[in-house]
Amino acid sequence: MKKYCFLALMIFPIFFFTSCQTQQDAEKDVKAIQTWAEKYMAAVKSADLEGLMGVQSEDVCFLPAHQLIVQGKEAARKWAKQLFDAFELEYNIELPYIEVLGDWAFARGVYNSKTKVKADGQIFEDTGKFINIFKKQSNGEWICSYSIWNSDKQ
């Protein structure tokens, strides 16, 4: 019995401190993903095509509502360029839920947008929700690999 108690006392600190480190790492990763969101919103608001592509993976996959899949960074660049050429965007996202699982993470969020058509000045407002899946890079930054979103409006 003493042998088991001694073993338990020796092993407990290892698990305890390992789990604390994991929690600290997860908090750091959540903050990094929130930083990603700030970079993303800044790029969209300023129509910064390269800034937007800088936070996407090479094989990024966009799954916009009522549109075909946009697969790969070059296709995403073309898609975003058409968007930026045609519209002025005010766009905000919130990430109330982020789950980190090793080098992958997913976030569930909400957005609101105000879109002005450049050709005629017409304005559209929207709210909706999204899920993004992120991949951690070797430098500790997170980039988006998958993004699916849709409007709350019917």
URCOR-V677846 format. One record per pair of residues at least 24 apart in sequence whose C-alpha atoms are under 6 Angstrom apart, sorted by the first residue. I is the first residue (numbers start at 1). GAP is how many residues later the second one is. Records with the same first field share a line. If there is no record, write none. Layout:
# URCOR-V677846
I = GAP, GAP
This chain:
# URCOR-V677846
45 = 44, 45
47 = 37
55 = 88
56 = 87, 88
57 = 86, 87, 88
60 = 85, 86
61 = 85
62 = 84, 85
63 = 85
64 = 84, 85
65 = 85
86 = 32
87 = 29, 30, 31
88 = 27, 28
89 = 26
90 = 24
103 = 32, 33
104 = 30, 31
105 = 28, 29
106 = 26, 27, 28
107 = 24, 25
127 = 24, 25
128 = 24
